[in-house]
């Protein structure tokens, strides 16, 4: 079986696009989204003491296949992450149950949408 292809013309547009993509400041852009995500999560976190809302953080890192943003909350009591039990609910010591409240997904969804829109604009304008 033989597979062949041929091309004529120039690859200058492809080279221009790839050069523009390689020159973009991806980590700087993702850092901006990380900060926005923390702000959104802080404002959406149910507040009793305020400690859970204040302990949102983010990390931007380059991976083997791209980049990632990780948002975390470090507020724990007796080894239990408070942000998680606020989100999903928890049992009480007396046999009751406190229902969770989905506050993380609605808060972070606009950040994801903005990332997708901005990346699409960057790719299509290069």
C-alpha positions in Angstrom: 0.0 0.0 0.0 1.4 3.4 -1.0 0.3 6.7 0.5 1.6 9.9 -1.0 0.8 13.5 -0.9 2.1 16.6 -2.5 2.0 20.3 -1.8 2.7 23.4 -3.7 3.0 26.9 -2.7 4.3 28.3 0.5 4.0 27.4 4.2 4.6 31.0 5.2 1.1 31.4 6.8 1.6 28.2 8.8 5.0 29.3 9.9 3.7 32.8 10.8 0.8 31.2 12.9 3.2 28.8 14.7 5.6 31.6 15.5 2.8 33.8 16.9 1.6 30.9 19.1 5.1 30.2 20.4 5.7 33.8 21.3 2.5 34.2 23.3 2.8 34.6 27.1 0.7 31.6 28.1 1.8 31.4 31.7 1.1 35.1 32.2 -2.4 34.7 30.8 -3.1 31.7 32.9 -1.9 33.5 36.0 -4.5 36.2 35.3 -7.3 33.5 35.1 -6.0 31.9 38.3 -6.4 35.2 40.2 -9.8 35.7 38.7 -10.8 32.2 39.7 -9.7 32.7 43.3 -11.7 36.0 43.4 -14.8 34.2 42.1 -14.4 31.3 44.5 -13.9 33.6 47.5 -17.0 35.7 46.7 -19.1 32.5 46.2 -18.0 30.6 49.3 -20.6 30.4 52.0 -19.3 32.5 54.9 -19.6 31.6 58.6 -16.1 32.4 59.8 -14.7 33.6 56.5 -11.7 31.4 56.8 -12.7 29.0 54.0 -13.3 31.8 51.6 -9.9 33.4 52.4 -7.9 30.2 51.8 -8.5 29.7 48.1 -5.3 29.5 46.1 -4.2 28.6 42.6 -1.2 27.1 40.8 -0.3 27.4 37.2 2.1 24.8 35.8 3.5 23.6 32.5 2.8 19.9 32.1 4.1 17.4 29.6 1.2 18.1 27.2 0.3 21.7 27.9 -0.6 23.9 30.9 -2.9 23.5 33.9 -4.5 25.7 36.5 -5.3 24.1 39.8 -7.5 25.9 42.3 -7.3 24.6 45.9 -8.7 25.4 49.3 -6.6 24.5 52.4 -9.1 25.1 55.1 -9.4 21.8 57.0 -10.8 20.9 60.4 -9.8 17.5 61.9 -8.5 16.5 58.5 -11.7 17.4 56.7 -11.6 19.9 53.9 -14.3 22.5 54.7 -14.7 23.6 51.1 -15.5 20.1 50.0 -18.1 19.4 52.7 -19.8 22.8 51.9 -20.0 21.7 48.3 -21.1 18.1 48.8 -22.7 18.0 52.3 -21.8 16.0 55.3 -23.1 13.9 58.2 -23.3 15.4 61.7 -22.1 13.8 64.9 -25.7 13.4 66.0 -26.8 11.4 63.0 -28.2 14.3 61.0 -27.1 15.4 57.5 -26.3 18.9 56.2 -26.9 19.1 52.5 -24.2 20.5 50.3 -24.5 23.6 48.2 -23.1 23.7 44.7 -21.2 27.0 44.9 -17.9 26.0 43.2 -19.2 25.1 39.7 -21.3 28.2 39.2 -18.4 30.4 40.5 -15.7 28.9 38.3 -17.8 28.3 35.1 -17.5 31.9 33.8 -13.7 31.7 34.2 -13.6 28.5 32.1 -15.8 30.2 29.5 -13.6 33.2 29.4 -10.5 31.0 29.0 -12.1 29.2 26.1 -13.2 32.4 24.4 -9.8 34.1 24.8 -7.9 31.1 23.6 -10.2 30.9 20.5 -9.6 34.6 19.8 -5.9 34.1 20.1 -5.8 31.1 17.8 -8.0 32.6 15.2 -6.2 36.0 15.1 -2.7 34.7 14.9 
